[in-house]
Amino acid sequence: MNVDKGYVDAPIDSSLDLKEEIVKLKKEKNAVILAHYYQKGEIQDLADYIGDSLALAQIAARIEAPIIVLCGVGFMGETAKILCPDKKVLIPDMNAGCSLADSCQAQDFEKFIKENPGHTVISYVNTSAGVKALTDVLVTSTNARQIVESFPADEKIIFGPDRNLGGYINSVTGRNMKLWNGACHVHEQFSVEKIVELKQQFPGAKVLVHPECKDVVVKLADKVGSTAALLNYAVNSDEQVFIVATESGIIHEMTKRCPEKTFIAAPPTGSSCGCNDCSYMKLNTLEKLYNCLKYEMPEVSVDQEVAQKALIPIRRMLDISEKLGL
């Protein structure tokens, strides 16, 4: 079967109801579909579990099914495989990478660590397995503050690869972590001017901002938090209108959970459209998911030595999160 393009390139009978067929295949193969909140709505609706990076790692760690289909991006598939080496982990499209992970190559990060000896290395989960293997403990946007604060106040820390998240954690904890200079292309692009215009257009609207955004955007926020935290805030808030400054896929779940509320995607700079999508996340489609399940390809693999090293900081993250009740 041809997977040279990074996904199964096989013809599909146009008469098939792909959603029904995916459900059938999932049951036949005893497979579990995990989807990130940034996936297309139709994929989220087919998933057994949806969540942010922390939730997907926590779920993968306890899944008993022999096949995991990770509808997200590459580093998420690697994390699932590292946690479940005896299971078959599939991704519908291997081209689904991550601009943030790409901004921090393992060989460059290793050099950075050596240039700054005596530091504890904390890395965002949005990294390759190779970077994870160089790390002492991983964090997600859900638990980054709590994990950083679990170390002594005078602990010398390297934080990578997201300079915006690291800068935000420094600002709220009073730390002075040494930051790797990386960023997510989606969260870098939100327009301050357009958010201000939306606030004027919708007086009283609450602005929800992911901490991967630039500081000037974070300063506009009524709530700063991980994808899951922003979702929970919207669900529990008495307010009716929200401006959402993170990848627009989360609005699908927000609308499902709160159909009576209005969610407006914060626009990116220099765009005529009103949304800010991750092109990598959106590479996964129903067609690719169907073929992925049917042919059980493409399969995620991680070098065994790298995986063994990377498992240590992943487990530390999960253990600390459990102790903190996250």
N, C-alpha and C positions, 0 to 999 in steps of 0.2 A: 504494500500500500504506500502511495506517495505522500511523504510528509516533508518533502524538500522545502516547501514554502513555509514551514513552521506549523502547519496544521494539516489535517487530513483533507486532501484535495480529491474528493470522490463525488460522482454524480448523485443527486438525491431526487427521488421520484416526486414530481411536482404535485401529485395528488395527495401526498401524505400530509396529515395534520402533525406538524413537527412537535407541538407541545404534547399531544397525546403520545406520540412515538417516544419522546424523551422520557416521559413518565413510565411507559412500558419497559423501556430498556433499563431504566434505573432499578425497577423492581426485579426484572429478570437477572440482572447482574449483581444484585444486592449492593448497589453503589449509592454513595451519599454525595449530594451536590452541595458545596459550600460557595456562597457568593458574597462578595464585598458590596457594601452600600453604593459604591460608585458604578456598579454594573448597570446595564440597561434594565429597565423595569420588567420586561418580559422574562429576563433571566432570573432576576430576584424572585419573581413569582413562582418559578419552578424549583427554586432551591429548597433543600431541607433545612438549611440554616443560613441566615444572613447576619452580617456583623461587620465591625471594623477589624483592624489588624489584630488587636488583642483578643477579641472574641473568637476570631477564626483560628488563632493559634490554640486557644484554650479548648475549643471544640475538637480540633484535629487531634489534640493530645489524648482525648478520651474516646474517640470513635472506634467502634469495633468492626465496622464494615470493611471488607477486603479491598474495596476500590473507593478512592476519594477523587472527585472531580472538583478542582479548585477554579472557580470562575473569578479570576482576579488578575494579578500580574505575577511575573516570574518569581520575585523574592517570596511571595506568599506560598507558591507551590513548593519552593525549596524548603521553607520553614516547615510545611506540612510533612514533607518527605523526611526531613531530619528528625522530626518528632515521631514519625511512623515508618521506620526503615523497612518493616516487613509488609507494608501495604503498597498497592499500586496507586501512585498519585498522578493524575492526569490534568493537563491544562488545555482548553480548547484551541488556544493559539499561543505558541511559544514566542511569537513576536511581541506579546504583551509585556513590555519591559517597564521601566520606571526611570524617569529623568533624574530623580533624586538619587536612586541607587547608582545610576550611571555616573553621577557627579563625584563618586567616591570609589575609585578602583582600589582593590586590595593592596597592590604593590605600592601605590602612592600613600595609602593610609598607614601602611606598615612603616614607611619612611618617616611620616609625620610623627608617629608614636616614638620612634627611635630618637627623633630630634627633640622630643619632650619627655625625657625619662622621669620616672617617679610619679607618673600620673595614673590614676584609675581610668580605664577606658570604658565609657558609656556610649553605646551606639543606638540610634533609632532603628527600629525593626525594618525600616525601608532600606535595606542593604543586602548585598549579595552574601552568599554563604561564606565566601572568602573573607569579607570584612567582619562578619559575625565571629569567625574563628579567631580574629585578632582582639576580640572584645571581652571585657570582664563581665558586663551585664548589659542586657538589651532593655530598651524601653519602647513604649508606644506613646502616642499623644495622650492616651487615657491615664497612663501611670507615670509619665516622665517626672513630673514634679515630686510625687511621693517617693519615687525610687531615688532621685537625686538627694532629697532631704533625709533619706535613710542613712546617708553617709555623714560623717562628722563635718561640721561647718568649715573646717580648715582643710578638708580633703582636696588634694590637687586632682582635677578631673579634666580629661579630654572628652568633648562631646561631638559626635559626628552622626550623620553628615549634614544635618539641616541647620544652617546658621540662624534661620528665623525662629525655629522651635527652641534651639539652644539659647538664643538671645532672650526669648520670652521667659524661659525657665530661670535664666540669670536674673531677670528683672523682678520676678515674683519671689525668688528665694534669697536674693542678696548674694548669690554665688558669683564667682568670676571664672567660670569654666572656660577652657581654651577651646574655641570652636573651629571645626572644619568648615571650609567655605563652600557648602553645597546648598541646593535649594530645589524645590518642586516647581516645575514650570507652570503648573496650574495655579498654585497658591501665590506665586510671584506676580501674577498678571492682573489681579483685581484692581479696578480703578477706584481710587479714593473719590475723585470728582463725581463719578457716576453713582457711587453709593450715597454721597451727600445729596445728589439730585433726587435719588429714590426716597431718602429720608424726608425731603421737602415735599415730594409728591404724596407720600404716605405718612403723614404726621402720626407719631405714636408707634410706628413700626419698630420692632426690636431687631437689632442687628446681631446675627450669629456669626462668629468668626472662628475659623480653625487657627491654631497657633503656628501653623506653617506659613501663615501670611506675613507680609512685611509689617513692621512695627507701626507704620502710619495707618494701616488698615486695622490692626488690632486695637488701636486707640479709639476707633469708632464703635467698638463692640459694646453691646449690652451683655453679651455672654461670650466668653472665649472658652473653647473646649474641643475635645476630640469629636469625631463624627457621631459617636454614640452619645456623648454628653450633649451635643447640640440637639440631637433628636429627642433625648429625654427632657431637655429644657423646654422644647417646643410643645411636647405632649403635656407637660405639667403646668405650663404657663396659662394664665387667664387671658393673655393677650391674643389678638386675632390675626395680626399681620406680622410677617417675619421676612427680613432680608437676609439671605443665606450666602455667606462668603466661604464656601468650600465647593468641592466638585458637585455638580448639579444632580448627580445620580441619587444623592440622599433625599432629594425632594420627593422622589417616588414613594419612599417609605413614610416620610413625614405626612404626605397627603393621604396615604392609606390609613395612618394612625389618627390623623386629625382632618377628616374631610371637610369640616366646617371652617377651617382656618385657611388663610392665604399665605403661600410661600413664594417669594420672589427671588430668583437666582441673581446674585450680585454679578454685574457684567465685568468682563475683562477690559483692559485698556486696548484701544484701537480696534474694537470689534463692533460690528453693526448688529450682532445678535445679542440676545439677553442672557446667555448662559456661558459657563466656563467648564468645558468638558475635558477629561483626560483622554487623549486620543488612544493611549495604550489600553486603558480599561475598556474602551468601547470597541476594541478589536474582537472581543468575544461576541459571537452571534448565535442565534438559535441553530443555524445550519452547522456551524463549527462544533457546537455543543452536541448536536445529534451525531455527527460523524465521530466525534471524540468518544462518545459512549459506545457507539456501534462497533468501532474498530479498536477501542481501548488504546488510542494513540492521540497525540504524542504523550509520552511518559516522562515525568521528571526524574532526573538522576542527579545525585550529588556525590562527589568524590568521598569515599569512606573516611579517609583521614581528616578531611576538611569538616565533614559532617560530625564526627566525634568531637572535634574542638568546638564547633559552632553550637552543639547541643548544650554545652555547659552554660553559656550566657543566656540561652533561651530558657533553660530550666530555672535559672536564677530569677529571671524576669517573672516566670509563672509562679514560682514559689513566693516571691516577695508580693506579687499581686494578690495571691490567695491570702497571705497573712494580713494584708491591708484591706481585704474585703473588696477588691476591685474586680 
